Amino acid sequence: MDQKYRDAVQLIKTAILQSQYEAAKSANEKQLMLYFGIGKYISLNSRNGFWGQGAIDTISEQLTRELPGLRGFSSRNLRNMRVFYEEWSTLDTSNNENYNLAEASAKSSYGFDVQIWQNRLPNLESFSVEAFLGISFSNHLLIISKVKSYDERIFYIKRSVSEKYSLEQLKRSIAANDFEHQGNLSNNFSSTLSPAVKAFKAINTFKDEYLLDYINVEEIDIRDSADIDEKVVENAIVNNVKNFILTFGRDFAFIGNQYHLDAFGEEQYIDLLFFNRELNCLVAVELKRGKFKPSYLGQLQGYLSVLDGYEKKPHENPAIGLILCKDMNKSFVDYVIQDYSKPMGVATYKTSRDMSEELKKALPDIEELKRLLDTENE
């Protein structure tokens, strides 16, 4: 095909995909606003006893009769809409006393007023209507059911938008308690990275604990428990590198494991090497089976020096190092890491063997996922 035709195909293809994305995004926003409005209407009429017992079931059945093939408006889903509204009713800017669902529908306005949104949640400046309307109804229901504080809910909403979380990925994030672990990494970024905004981005890129629940050492064929070391965990990570990257974040790209460094005749091997697109730098990850030791920082600093001197591209930022260990004294790590000149952080990790029964139960269950996905399928 002639180059000008190939160019035309790419331009038209891009336009089509962009249009499809905008249409899907718009459809999701309209659906959420509709559900919010219906949820409000049901709440106002059912909670005060005006409708009487069994009203929601009756309404759902009649809707099915009058609109054959209608999906998404089962009695359970209507109740979910009511919960959706009631849990976020603080954001409702419309008049409750004379609420008219037909009028709200005609105006496509169900109480979302961008101008006064921030007045309702003054401590959450970076939270927007667009973020709230940017995730699916199923994701909203999951957040509502698992998370109670507004700050934490908004964290997972924003994370779902930025990471494009599926329902299962969101549930994993909540089960791993990412809200509590984000931004708490032991590190020296503030003193080794400039400007400050770069250090802030780096701090918020990594967590202080990672849940590698797909690594089950009991299922690995080994003869001696002493063989359960860094190599076992490393191999499991490599075999599940997609899950590992999703645990770390979508901006990570996997370069390789046991990455060979050869400088000054000294051969060294980095356990795992990644590239982070947001930070525009290489990220060296060292796995340690036991408790943190200060010597790990010296080893990692040596790797970072060679990466910066021999591997880093001219347009890239200096490499960052991360030590993943099974245990550490955070106060001690915070103290000793400040004496190092290369940007490094120390985090812990858990595998399926380390997980409590409570945490295992919090991870995705296939039947529950199917139930939560009902609203999406409908």
Long-range contacts (C-beta under 8 A, 24 or more apart in sequence): 25-134, 28-133, 28-134, 28-135, 28-136, 29-133, 29-134, 30-108, 31-137, 32-132, 32-133, 32-137, 32-140, 33-108, 33-109, 33-110, 33-112, 33-133, 34-105, 34-110, 35-81, 35-84, 35-85, 35-137, 36-81, 36-84, 36-85, 36-88, 36-92, 36-110, 36-111, 36-112, 37-85, 37-101, 37-104, 37-105, 37-110, 37-111, 38-78, 38-81, 38-101, 39-81, 39-82, 39-83, 39-84, 39-85, 39-86, 40-85, 40-89, 40-92, 40-94, 40-96, 40-99, 40-101, 40-110, 40-111, 41-99, 41-101, 42-78, 42-79, 42-81, 42-82, 42-85, 43-82, 43-85, 43-86, 43-89, 44-96, 44-99, 46-82, 56-82, 71-377, 71-378, 72-375, 72-378, 73-378, 74-374, 74-378, 76-374, 77-374, 77-375, 77-378, 80-137, 80-141, 80-375, 83-141, 83-144, 84-137, 84-140, 84-141, 84-144, 87-144, 88-132, 90-120, 90-121, 91-117, 91-120, 91-121, 91-132, 93-117, 93-120, 121-150, 121-154, 123-151, 124-150, 124-151, 124-154, 126-158, 127-154, 127-157, 127-158, 131-157, 131-158, 131-161, 132-157, 134-160, 134-161, 135-160, 135-161, 135-165, 136-167, 136-376, 137-375, 137-376, 138-167, 138-372, 138-373, 138-375, 138-376, 139-165, 139-167, 139-170, 141-372, 141-375, 142-167, 142-170, 142-171, 142-174, 142-372, 143-170, 143-174, 146-171, 146-174, 147-174, 147-179, 152-179, 155-179, 155-182, 163-249, 163-250, 164-250, 167-369, 167-372, 167-373, 167-376, 168-364, 168-369, 169-246, 171-362, 171-363, 171-364, 171-369, 172-211, 172-213, 172-247, 172-363, 172-364, 174-362, 175-211, 175-359, 175-362, 175-363, 175-364, 176-209, 176-210, 176-211, 176-247, 178-207, 181-207, 181-208, 181-209, 182-207, 184-208, 185-345, 185-346, 185-347, 186-328, 186-330, 186-333, 186-334, 186-337, 186-345, 186-346, 186-347, 187-337, 187-343, 187-344, 187-345, 187-346, 188-337, 188-338, 188-340, 188-343, 188-344, 188-345, 189-320, 189-343, 189-345, 191-338, 192-340, 192-341, 192-342, 192-343, 192-344, 193-318, 193-343, 198-279, 198-317, 201-278, 201-279, 202-279, 202-320, 202-343, 202-345, 205-249, 205-251, 205-276, 205-278, 205-279, 206-248, 206-322, 206-345, 206-347, 207-347, 208-330, 208-347, 208-348, 209-347, 209-348, 209-349, 209-350, 210-247, 210-248, 210-324, 210-347, 210-348, 210-349, 210-350, 211-247, 211-349, 211-350, 211-355, 211-359, 212-236, 212-237, 212-244, 212-247, 212-349, 212-350, 212-351, 213-350, 213-351, 213-352, 213-355, 213-363, 214-240, 214-243, 214-352, 215-240, 215-351, 215-352, 216-351, 216-352, 216-353, 217-351, 217-352, 217-353, 218-352, 218-353, 228-289, 229-289, 230-271, 230-287, 230-288, 230-289, 233-287, 233-289, 233-349, 233-351, 234-258, 234-271, 234-272, 234-287, 237-272, 237-287, 238-272, 245-274, 248-274, 249-276, 251-276, 251-277, 251-278, 251-279, 252-276, 252-277, 252-283, 253-277, 255-282, 259-284, 261-303, 261-306, 261-307, 261-310, 261-311, 263-306, 263-309, 263-310, 268-302, 268-303, 268-306, 270-303, 270-307, 276-320, 279-317, 279-320, 280-315, 280-316, 280-317, 281-312, 281-316, 281-317, 281-318, 281-319, 281-320, 282-307, 282-311, 282-312, 282-316, 282-319, 282-320, 283-319, 283-320, 283-321, 283-322, 284-319, 284-320, 284-321, 284-322, 285-321, 285-322, 285-323, 285-324, 286-321, 286-322, 286-323, 286-324, 287-324, 287-325, 288-323, 288-324, 288-325, 288-326, 289-325, 289-326, 290-325, 290-326, 290-327, 291-325, 291-326, 291-327, 291-328, 291-329, 292-323, 292-325, 292-327, 292-328, 292-329, 292-332, 292-333, 292-346, 294-336, 296-323, 296-325, 296-346, 297-323, 297-336, 297-337, 297-340, 297-344, 297-346, 298-340, 300-342, 300-344, 301-340, 301-341, 301-342, 301-344, 304-342, 304-343, 304-344, 305-342, 318-342, 318-343, 319-343, 320-344, 320-345, 321-345, 322-346, 322-347, 323-347, 324-348, 324-349, 325-349, 326-354
